[in-house]
Amino acid sequence: MTIKDKLAAQKIYLFLAALFITSLVVSNLIFQKFFYWYPFDVEIFGAKLFEISVGILPYPITFLITDLISEIYGKKRANQVVIAGIFASVFSLLIILVSDSVPAINSSPVQDDLFSTVFGNSAIAVFASMTAYLFAQFIDIQIYHFWKRLTKGKHLWLRNNFSTWFSQFIDTFSIVFLLCTFKILPWSSFKGLLISGFLFKVLVAALDTPFLYLGVYLFRKRFNLKVNEEIELV
């Protein structure tokens, strides 16, 4: 690759990392709002299928991005993005804690009680999310590269879905378990939220497979990469 191509690859990597970190941080901030999506009239443990937090919406994007980075830039670069995401989450948590401790003036559009209601549980949410995320993302990367080595770079759909399914279950279980433990959510919701969250993520993982194929195709065409060939950044 020429220096110009490597600089272009570096720029794309930075944009992917920015999208990844933004999706992760935003999911931690908006998690307290729940919504429903009823494609099927099914109840699981007394709860409608797909009654889930809006925080789950940007989360699958992070797994798509790490799979794309793993495929094109390699395992080391994917792990670096994960670590950067953890740093960003901790930093956003510190900002929220400081903001929550500062008293609002009388004319403030958002008063202390409203701010605390929306962001007050963010500390626990970020802790729960980071704990689950740390395990899930590293497991996702490990499994992805295991299947990549085993298939010698072929069968992209296989490693994309298998790695995401397993890691997403760990992620969903850990988050719901910790939120119930810290009494942010009632234990009566545990089974329903676990199954709904996991099935939703599995569905999204299956739907994002064509986008991963498209991304890999565009990268290989732009940088003239062979199957299983990775870009080494400066």
C-alpha positions in Angstrom: 0.0 0.0 0.0 1.1 3.5 -0.7 1.4 6.2 2.0 -1.6 7.9 0.5 -3.7 4.7 0.9 -2.4 4.2 4.5 -3.4 7.7 5.4 -6.9 7.1 3.9 -7.2 3.9 5.8 -6.2 5.7 9.0 -8.8 8.4 8.5 -11.5 5.8 7.9 -10.4 3.9 11.1 -10.8 7.1 13.1 -14.3 7.7 11.8 -15.3 4.1 12.6 -13.8 4.6 16.1 -15.7 7.8 16.6 -19.0 6.2 15.5 -18.3 3.3 17.9 -17.5 5.5 20.9 -20.5 7.7 20.3 -22.9 4.8 20.0 -21.5 3.3 23.3 -21.7 6.6 25.3 -25.2 7.5 24.0 -26.5 4.1 24.9 -25.4 4.6 28.5 -27.1 8.0 28.7 -30.5 7.1 27.3 -31.1 3.6 28.8 -33.8 4.6 31.3 -36.4 5.1 28.6 -38.2 1.9 27.5 -40.3 1.2 24.5 -42.1 -1.6 22.9 -42.0 -3.3 19.5 -44.6 -5.9 18.9 -43.9 -7.8 15.6 -45.5 -10.8 17.2 -48.2 -11.0 19.9 -46.2 -13.1 22.3 -45.7 -12.9 26.1 -42.6 -14.1 27.8 -42.8 -14.5 31.6 -45.7 -12.1 31.8 -44.1 -9.4 29.6 -44.6 -8.6 25.9 -41.8 -9.7 23.6 -39.5 -6.8 22.8 -40.2 -4.4 25.6 -36.7 -3.0 25.7 -34.6 0.0 26.6 -33.9 2.6 23.9 -30.3 2.2 25.0 -30.2 -1.1 23.1 -30.8 0.7 19.8 -27.2 2.0 19.2 -25.5 -0.9 20.9 -25.6 -3.4 17.9 -23.7 -0.8 15.9 -20.7 -1.2 18.2 -20.5 -5.0 17.4 -20.9 -4.4 13.7 -18.0 -1.8 13.8 -15.7 -4.1 15.9 -16.4 -7.0 13.4 -15.6 -4.7 10.5 -12.4 -3.4 12.2 -11.4 -6.9 13.1 -11.9 -8.1 9.5 -10.0 -5.2 7.9 -7.6 -3.8 10.5 -7.0 -6.9 12.7 -7.5 -8.0 16.3 -5.1 -5.4 17.8 -6.9 -2.4 16.3 -10.3 -3.8 17.4 -9.1 -4.2 21.0 -7.8 -0.6 20.9 -11.3 0.7 20.0 -12.8 -1.2 22.8 -10.4 0.3 25.3 -11.0 3.7 23.9 -14.8 3.1 24.4 -14.2 2.2 28.0 -12.2 5.4 28.6 -14.9 7.5 26.9 -17.6 5.9 29.1 -15.7 6.6 32.3 -15.0 10.2 31.3 -18.6 10.8 30.4 -19.5 9.4 33.8 -17.3 11.9 35.6 -18.8 14.7 33.7 -22.3 13.6 34.7 -21.4 13.2 38.4 -19.9 16.7 38.5 -22.9 18.2 36.6 -25.3 16.4 39.0 -23.5 17.8 42.1 -23.8 21.4 40.9 -27.1 23.1 42.1 -29.4 24.5 39.5 -30.5 28.1 39.6 -34.2 29.0 40.0 -34.5 30.0 36.4 -32.8 26.9 35.0 -35.1 25.1 32.5 -33.9 21.8 34.0 -34.1 21.6 37.8 -32.0 19.3 40.0 -34.7 16.7 40.5 -35.4 16.3 36.8 -31.7 16.1 36.0 -31.1 13.5 38.7 -34.1 11.5 37.5 -32.7 11.3 34.0 -29.0 11.1 34.7 -28.9 10.1 38.4 -28.7 6.4 37.7 -26.1 6.9 35.0 -23.3 6.0 37.3 -24.7 2.6 38.0 -25.8 2.2 34.4 -22.3 3.0 33.1 -20.7 0.6 35.6 -23.1 -2.1 34.6 -22.7 -1.4 30.9 -19.0 -1.2 31.1 -18.7 -4.5 33.0 -20.9 -6.3 30.5 -19.4 -4.5 27.5 -15.8 -5.2 28.5 -16.5 -9.0 28.7 -18.8 -9.1 25.6 -16.6 -7.1 23.3 -13.4 -8.9 24.0 -15.2 -12.2 23.8 -16.7 -11.1 20.5 -13.3 -10.2 19.1 -11.7 -13.4 20.3 -14.5 -15.6 18.8 -14.5 -13.6 15.6 -10.8 -14.2 15.1 -11.0 -17.9 16.1 -13.5 -18.5 13.3 -11.5 -16.3 10.9 -8.4 -18.5 11.5 -10.4 -21.7 11.3 -12.1 -20.7 8.0 -9.0 -19.0 6.6 -10.9 -15.8 6.0 -13.9 -17.4 4.3 -17.5 -17.6 5.5 -17.8 -14.0 6.8 -21.4 -14.6 7.8 -20.4 -17.4 10.1 -17.9 -15.5 12.3 -20.0 -12.4 12.2 -23.1 -14.1 13.6 -21.5 -16.7 15.9 -19.3 -14.2 17.6 -22.1 -11.7 18.1 -24.7 -14.1 19.3 -22.6 -15.5 22.1 -21.1 -12.1 23.2 -24.5 -10.4 23.0 -26.0 -13.0 25.4 -23.2 -12.3 27.9 -23.7 -8.6 27.4 -27.5 -8.7 27.9 -27.4 -11.0 30.9 -24.7 -9.0 32.6 -26.5 -5.7 32.1 -29.9 -6.8 33.2 -28.5 -8.8 36.2 -26.5 -5.8 37.4 -29.4 -3.3 37.0 -31.7 -5.7 38.9 -29.1 -6.2 41.6 -28.8 -2.4 42.0 -32.6 -2.2 42.1 -32.9 0.0 39.1 -35.1 -2.6 37.6 -37.4 -5.1 39.4 -36.3 -8.8 39.5 -39.7 -9.7 38.1 -38.6 -8.1 34.8 -35.3 -10.0 34.7 -36.3 -13.0 32.5 -38.5 -11.1 30.1 -35.9 -8.3 29.6 -33.1 -10.9 29.2 -34.9 -12.9 26.5 -36.3 -9.8 24.7 -33.0 -8.0 24.7 -31.0 -11.0 23.5 -33.5 -12.0 20.8 -33.6 -8.4 19.6 -29.8 -8.3 19.4 -29.7 -11.6 17.5 -32.2 -10.3 15.0 -30.2 -7.1 14.5 -27.0 -9.1 14.1 -28.6 -11.2 11.4 -29.9 -8.0 9.7 -26.5 -6.3 9.8 -24.7 -9.1 8.1 -25.3 -7.7 4.6 -23.9 -4.3 5.8 -20.8 -6.1 7.0 -20.4 -7.8 3.6 -20.8 -4.4 1.9 -18.3 -2.7 4.1 -15.7 -5.5 3.6 -16.3 -5.4 -0.1 -15.8 -1.7 -0.3 -12.6 -1.9 1.7 -11.2 -4.7 -0.3 -12.0 -2.9 -3.6 -10.7 0.5 -2.4 -7.4 -0.9 -0.9 -7.0 -3.9 -3.2 -7.1 -6.4 -0.4 -7.1 -10.2 -0.8 -9.3 -12.5 1.3 -8.0 -12.6 4.9 -5.6 -9.7 4.2 -5.5 -6.9 6.8 -4.4 -3.3 6.7 -1.4 -2.4 8.8 -1.7 1.2 9.9 1.3 3.4 10.6 
